[in-house]
Amino acid sequence: MSSLRNSGLRIRGLQVEYTSGQPALGQVSLTLPEHGIYTIIGPSGSGKSTLLRAVAGLLPSYEGELLFNGKSVHDKETLIGLVPQNYGLLPWKTVRDNIRVAMRITSPDRESKRVMEAEISHWLKSMGIAELAGRYPLSLSGGQQQRVAIARAFAIRPTILLLDEPFSALDAITREALQQIFLDNWLAHPATTLFVTHDVEEAILLGQKVIVMPSAKQDTPEILDNTPVFAMKHEEKRDSNEFFEQSKRIRKVMLAKW
Ligand SMILES: Nc1ncnc2c1ncn2[C@@H]1O[C@H](COP(=O)(O)OP(=O)(O)OP(=O)(O)O)[C@@H](O)[C@H]1O
C-alpha cells in the first residue's frame, strides 16, 4: 500500500456509456502523478468532458478504476475542484458569495472569517477580477464568469483540479495573460490537474504531458511527454524550437487519431 500512497491519479480501463451500447468514452488508462498537470485535447464528442465528469464523481456509473494515492478518487479525503464548461456559478449569489459558499461547503471548519475573506480577495485579485466581487454572475461576460469559476476552484484548495476548457470564452491576448496567471497560481498550489482544451498551443504551454483523445471509441488516447517545453520559462515557450517541434509532433498524432 505504501507504494501507492503518493502514486497520484490512476485511471485504469475507464469506459463510459450514457446510453447502453453507445460508448461516450473509449478505454482510458493513465497515471497522473500527484501535483502533476496534464492537458487533454481531442475532437468534439471524443469524451473529454465525460472523462472529467467521471473523475469528479458526477456520473451514476462507469466501468474501470479511478484511484487517487491508492484509494478511490471519490473517497472523502480527496477534494475535487471542477471548472465546468458552463462555469457552474450560482446565479443568485454574488461573485464573492459564490466563492465563500464553496469554501464553507468544502472545509466548514477552516480558519477565521477574516482569513477567509482575505483569501477570497486574494484569489479574485490574482484572476484580475477584484472589482467584480459584488456583481452577480449573469451580469458578467463569459470570460469574466470563467475567471470567477477558476478563482473558486483554486480557493477551495483542491487535491485534484479539473478544468474543462476554462479559457474558451477569452480573447487571444487575455487568454495568454490568464495562462501565465493560471500557471503561477498552479505552481504556488500544485493540485493534481487535468486541463481540457481545444487549443493545441495551450495544451503544449500548460501540460507536463499532452493527452490526445481519439475520435474512434475503440482506439486509445496517445499520451505525449511535454517535459522539455514545460521545463522552460513560460514567456520563452512560444518562440522555442521545443515548442515548434512539439506542435509538429502533436499535429501528426491528431491527423492519425481524429
Ligand atoms: N448526458 C449525456 N447523455 C447522453 N450522451 C451524452 C451525454 N453527455 C455527453 N454525451 C455523449 O457522449 C459523447 C462524449 O461527449 P463529451 O461531452 O464528453 O465530449 P467532449 O470531447 O467533451 O466534446 P466537446 O469538445 O464538444 O465538449 C458524445 O457523443 C456526447 O453526445
The ligand as an SDF file (V2000), in Angstrom:
LIG
                    3D

 31 33  0  0  0  0  0  0  0  0999 V2000
  -25.7080   13.4480  -20.6810 N   0  0  0  0  0  0  0  0  0  0  0  0
  -25.4640   12.7740  -21.8050 C   0  0  0  0  0  0  0  0  0  0  0  0
  -26.3360   11.8470  -22.2680 N   0  0  0  0  0  0  0  0  0  0  0  0
  -26.1120   11.1300  -23.3910 C   0  0  0  0  0  0  0  0  0  0  0  0
  -24.9970   11.2660  -24.1390 N   0  0  0  0  0  0  0  0  0  0  0  0
  -24.0890   12.1780  -23.7420 C   0  0  0  0  0  0  0  0  0  0  0  0
  -24.2820   12.9700  -22.5540 C   0  0  0  0  0  0  0  0  0  0  0  0
  -23.1970   13.7880  -22.4060 N   0  0  0  0  0  0  0  0  0  0  0  0
  -22.3820   13.5260  -23.4390 C   0  0  0  0  0  0  0  0  0  0  0  0
  -22.9010   12.5650  -24.2400 N   0  0  0  0  0  0  0  0  0  0  0  0
  -22.2820   11.9850  -25.4480 C   0  0  0  0  0  0  0  0  0  0  0  0
  -21.0390   11.4460  -25.0560 O   0  0  0  0  0  0  0  0  0  0  0  0
  -20.0470   11.6720  -26.0490 C   0  0  0  0  0  0  0  0  0  0  0  0
  -18.8680   12.4100  -25.4130 C   0  0  0  0  0  0  0  0  0  0  0  0
  -19.3130   13.7130  -25.0110 O   0  0  0  0  0  0  0  0  0  0  0  0
  -18.3650   14.7310  -24.2580 P   0  0  0  0  0  0  0  0  0  0  0  0
  -19.1770   15.9360  -23.9320 O   0  0  0  0  0  0  0  0  0  0  0  0
  -17.6770   14.0450  -23.1660 O   0  0  0  0  0  0  0  0  0  0  0  0
  -17.3130   15.0580  -25.4280 O   0  0  0  0  0  0  0  0  0  0  0  0
  -16.2130   16.2110  -25.4980 P   0  0  0  0  0  0  0  0  0  0  0  0
  -14.9940   15.5760  -26.0680 O   0  0  0  0  0  0  0  0  0  0  0  0
  -16.0870   16.8840  -24.1840 O   0  0  0  0  0  0  0  0  0  0  0  0
  -16.8830   17.1910  -26.5650 O   0  0  0  0  0  0  0  0  0  0  0  0
  -16.7140   18.7940  -26.7690 P   0  0  0  0  0  0  0  0  0  0  0  0
  -15.2910   19.0090  -27.1980 O   0  0  0  0  0  0  0  0  0  0  0  0
  -17.6790   19.0960  -27.8630 O   0  0  0  0  0  0  0  0  0  0  0  0
  -17.0540   19.4630  -25.4720 O   0  0  0  0  0  0  0  0  0  0  0  0
  -20.7330   12.4670  -27.1630 C   0  0  0  0  0  0  0  0  0  0  0  0
  -21.0990   11.5380  -28.1670 O   0  0  0  0  0  0  0  0  0  0  0  0
  -21.9540   13.0420  -26.4770 C   0  0  0  0  0  0  0  0  0  0  0  0
  -23.0140   13.2060  -27.3970 O   0  0  0  0  0  0  0  0  0  0  0  0
  1  2  1  0
  2  3  1  0
  2  7  2  0
  3  4  2  0
  4  5  1  0
  5  6  2  0
  6  7  1  0
  6 10  1  0
  7  8  1  0
  8  9  2  0
  9 10  1  0
 10 11  1  0
 11 12  1  0
 11 30  1  0
 12 13  1  0
 13 14  1  0
 13 28  1  0
 14 15  1  0
 15 16  1  0
 16 17  2  0
 16 18  1  0
 16 19  1  0
 19 20  1  0
 20 21  2  0
 20 22  1  0
 20 23  1  0
 23 24  1  0
 24 25  2  0
 24 26  1  0
 24 27  1  0
 28 29  1  0
 28 30  1  0
 30 31  1  0
M  END
$$$$
